[in-house]
Amino acid sequence: MAINALGQDSSIYGDYQTSADVVEDKTSLSNDDFMTLLLVELQNQDPTEPTDTESILTQTSQLATLESTDNTNKALEDLAASMAASSDFSAISAIGKTADLGSNAITLTDGEDSTFEIYFPTDIASGNVEILDSSGNVISSLPAESGDSGVYTYTWDGKDMAGNAVDEGIYYVTASYADAAGESQTARVGTYPIESVRFDAGETYVKLGSGYVPLSNVTEIY
């Protein structure tokens, strides 16, 4: 068992350090260091050739500039910390609101199904989920079964309405349905209620549907 200078188990308490073991960083000058150098220079100047007033004013100006820069850096650091905290609280206040990712696109990979989620803000009486190509043509349709409002998961087999496999690529999903009162409603991929907020490694994530996405991916919250 290793023992430190105080007779303690170093694996638990670590090595004991004295003040002599701590080396002060002197690789940069602080305001106090700058002032000390200026005073020492004045105290040790040649009485027959004293430092001229212009030189003193120049060094004093440099000291003032250094102090001003330090104060500005500190203020910017405080502002950045305040803005980060404000952003976190803003994200928390968004829980329960709807987030829009700015796109209703899904990706189809050759030979694989495409699974996606749609949020229906009202109860569903009946309807259809439509898969569109880049030209806006409906190439496939899935039934939207009756149910409560919420997020529903759908799986598209990558085939058109004739049963033919379509090319892999980007497609778009919308839903047209009737609510419990018989009113026509629409929904689409890409809009979901914010269920919770998570902070991880300096990044803010919001839970949309079954997963978390970076808050930076959200284009609108309402």
C-alpha positions as CSV (number, residue, x, y, z in Angstrom):
1,M,0.0,0.0,0.0
2,A,1.4,3.4,-1.0
3,I,1.6,6.0,1.8
4,N,1.6,9.8,1.3
5,A,3.5,12.3,3.4
6,L,0.7,12.3,6.1
7,G,0.7,8.5,6.5
8,Q,-2.5,8.1,4.6
9,D,-3.3,5.5,2.0
10,S,-2.5,7.5,-1.2
11,S,-4.9,5.3,-3.3
12,I,-7.7,6.9,-1.3
13,Y,-6.3,10.3,-0.3
14,G,-3.8,10.9,-3.0
15,D,-0.3,12.4,-2.6
16,Y,0.0,15.2,-0.1
17,Q,1.1,18.5,-1.6
18,T,2.8,21.3,0.2
19,S,2.7,24.9,-1.0
20,A,6.2,24.4,-2.4
21,D,4.8,21.7,-4.7
22,V,2.3,24.2,-6.3
23,V,4.0,26.1,-9.1
24,E,2.3,29.5,-9.9
25,D,1.8,30.1,-13.6
26,K,3.9,33.2,-14.6
27,T,3.7,32.7,-18.3
28,S,1.5,35.8,-18.7
29,L,1.4,39.2,-17.0
30,S,-1.6,40.4,-14.9
31,N,-2.5,44.0,-14.2
32,D,-0.7,43.8,-10.9
33,D,2.4,42.5,-12.6
34,F,2.4,45.3,-15.1
35,M,1.9,48.0,-12.4
36,T,4.8,46.4,-10.3
37,L,7.1,46.6,-13.3
38,L,6.2,50.2,-13.9
39,L,6.9,51.2,-10.3
40,V,10.2,49.3,-10.2
41,E,11.2,51.0,-13.4
42,L,10.4,54.4,-11.9
43,Q,12.2,53.6,-8.6
44,N,15.4,52.5,-10.4
45,Q,15.6,55.2,-13.1
46,D,18.7,57.2,-13.5
47,P,18.2,60.5,-11.6
48,T,20.3,62.3,-14.2
49,E,18.2,60.9,-17.0
50,P,14.7,60.3,-15.6
51,T,12.1,58.6,-17.7
52,D,10.3,61.1,-19.9
53,T,6.7,61.9,-19.3
54,E,5.7,60.6,-22.7
55,S,7.1,57.2,-22.0
56,I,5.3,57.0,-18.6
57,L,2.0,58.1,-20.3
58,T,2.5,55.4,-22.9
59,Q,3.0,52.6,-20.4
60,T,0.1,53.9,-18.2
61,S,-2.1,53.8,-21.4
62,Q,-0.9,50.2,-22.0
63,L,-1.9,49.3,-18.5
64,A,-5.4,50.9,-18.9
65,T,-5.8,49.0,-22.2
66,L,-4.8,45.7,-20.6
67,E,-7.3,46.2,-17.8
68,S,-10.0,47.3,-20.2
69,T,-9.4,44.1,-22.3
70,D,-9.6,41.9,-19.2
71,N,-12.9,43.6,-18.1
72,T,-14.3,43.1,-21.6
73,N,-13.4,39.4,-21.8
74,K,-14.9,38.9,-18.3
75,A,-18.1,40.6,-19.4
76,L,-18.3,38.6,-22.6
77,E,-17.8,35.3,-20.6
78,D,-20.6,36.3,-18.2
79,L,-22.8,37.3,-21.1
80,A,-22.2,33.9,-22.9
81,A,-23.0,32.0,-19.7
82,S,-26.2,34.0,-19.1
83,M,-27.3,33.5,-22.7
84,A,-26.6,29.7,-22.4
85,A,-28.7,29.5,-19.3
86,S,-31.5,31.5,-20.9
87,S,-31.5,29.2,-23.9
88,D,-31.8,26.2,-21.6
89,F,-34.8,27.7,-19.8
90,S,-36.4,28.7,-23.1
91,A,-36.1,25.1,-24.2
92,I,-37.8,23.8,-21.0
93,S,-40.6,26.3,-21.4
94,A,-41.3,24.7,-24.9
95,I,-42.4,21.4,-23.4
96,G,-46.0,20.7,-24.5
97,K,-45.7,22.9,-27.6
98,T,-45.4,21.7,-31.2
99,A,-42.0,21.6,-32.9
100,D,-41.6,21.7,-36.7
101,L,-38.5,20.2,-38.3
102,G,-39.1,22.0,-41.5
103,S,-39.5,19.0,-43.7
104,N,-41.9,16.0,-44.2
105,A,-39.3,14.0,-46.1
106,I,-38.4,10.3,-45.4
107,T,-35.7,8.2,-46.9
108,L,-36.2,4.9,-48.8
109,T,-33.2,2.6,-49.1
110,D,-33.3,-0.1,-51.8
111,G,-34.5,-3.4,-50.5
112,E,-35.6,-2.0,-47.1
113,D,-38.8,-0.8,-45.6
114,S,-39.2,2.9,-44.5
115,T,-40.6,3.5,-41.0
116,F,-41.8,6.9,-39.9
117,E,-44.0,8.7,-37.4
118,I,-46.9,11.1,-37.8
119,Y,-48.5,13.2,-35.1
120,F,-52.3,13.6,-35.3
121,P,-53.3,16.6,-33.2
122,T,-57.0,15.5,-33.1
123,D,-58.7,12.1,-32.8
124,I,-58.9,10.1,-36.0
125,A,-62.2,8.8,-37.3
126,S,-60.7,7.6,-40.7
127,G,-58.2,8.7,-43.2
128,N,-55.1,7.9,-45.3
129,V,-51.4,8.5,-45.1
130,E,-50.0,9.3,-48.5
131,I,-46.5,8.9,-49.9
132,L,-45.5,11.4,-52.5
133,D,-42.6,11.7,-54.9
134,S,-40.6,14.9,-55.5
135,S,-43.2,16.0,-58.1
136,G,-46.0,15.8,-55.5
137,N,-47.6,12.7,-57.1
138,V,-49.2,10.2,-54.7
139,I,-47.4,6.9,-55.3
140,S,-48.7,4.9,-52.3
141,S,-51.3,5.1,-49.5
142,L,-51.6,3.6,-46.1
143,P,-54.8,3.6,-44.0
144,A,-55.0,5.8,-41.0
145,E,-57.1,3.7,-38.6
146,S,-59.4,5.4,-36.1
147,G,-57.9,6.3,-32.8
148,D,-57.0,9.0,-30.3
149,S,-54.8,12.0,-31.1
150,G,-51.1,11.3,-30.7
151,V,-48.0,10.0,-32.5
152,Y,-48.5,6.9,-34.8
153,T,-45.8,4.8,-36.4
154,Y,-46.2,3.6,-40.0
155,T,-44.1,1.3,-42.2
156,W,-44.0,1.6,-46.0
157,D,-42.7,-1.4,-47.9
158,G,-41.3,0.8,-50.7
159,K,-43.9,-0.2,-53.3
160,D,-46.3,1.9,-55.3
161,M,-50.1,1.3,-55.4
162,A,-49.6,-1.3,-58.2
163,G,-47.2,-3.3,-56.0
164,N,-44.1,-2.3,-57.9
165,A,-40.9,-1.4,-56.0
166,V,-40.0,2.2,-56.4
167,D,-36.5,3.7,-56.7
168,E,-34.7,4.5,-53.5
169,G,-34.4,8.1,-52.6
170,I,-36.3,10.9,-50.8
171,Y,-40.1,10.8,-50.5
172,Y,-42.6,12.9,-48.7
173,V,-45.5,12.0,-46.3
174,T,-48.8,13.7,-45.6
175,A,-52.0,12.5,-44.0
176,S,-55.6,13.5,-44.7
177,Y,-58.2,12.4,-42.2
178,A,-61.6,13.1,-40.6
179,D,-61.7,13.8,-36.9
180,A,-64.4,12.6,-34.5
181,A,-66.6,15.5,-35.5
182,G,-66.3,14.7,-39.2
183,E,-64.2,17.7,-39.9
184,S,-61.4,17.4,-42.4
185,Q,-57.9,17.5,-41.0
186,T,-54.3,17.2,-42.2
187,A,-51.0,16.1,-40.7
188,R,-47.5,15.3,-41.9
189,V,-44.2,13.9,-41.0
190,G,-42.0,16.5,-39.2
191,T,-44.3,18.1,-36.7
192,Y,-44.5,16.7,-33.2
193,P,-45.3,17.8,-29.7
194,I,-42.2,18.4,-27.5
195,E,-42.5,15.9,-24.7
196,S,-39.2,16.6,-22.8
197,V,-35.9,18.3,-23.0
198,R,-32.4,16.8,-22.4
199,F,-29.0,18.4,-22.0
200,D,-26.0,16.4,-23.1
201,A,-22.4,17.6,-23.6
202,G,-23.4,21.2,-24.0
203,E,-26.1,20.3,-26.6
204,T,-29.9,20.7,-26.0
205,Y,-32.1,17.9,-27.3
206,V,-35.9,17.7,-27.4
207,K,-38.0,14.5,-27.5
208,L,-40.2,14.4,-30.6
209,G,-42.1,11.2,-31.1
210,S,-40.0,8.3,-30.0
211,G,-36.6,9.9,-30.2
212,Y,-34.5,12.9,-29.3
213,V,-33.3,15.4,-31.9
214,P,-31.0,18.5,-31.5
215,L,-32.9,21.6,-30.7
216,S,-30.9,23.3,-33.5
217,N,-32.8,21.0,-36.0
218,V,-36.1,22.6,-35.1
219,T,-37.2,25.4,-37.4
220,E,-40.3,26.5,-35.5
221,I,-42.0,26.1,-32.2
222,Y,-45.7,27.0,-31.7
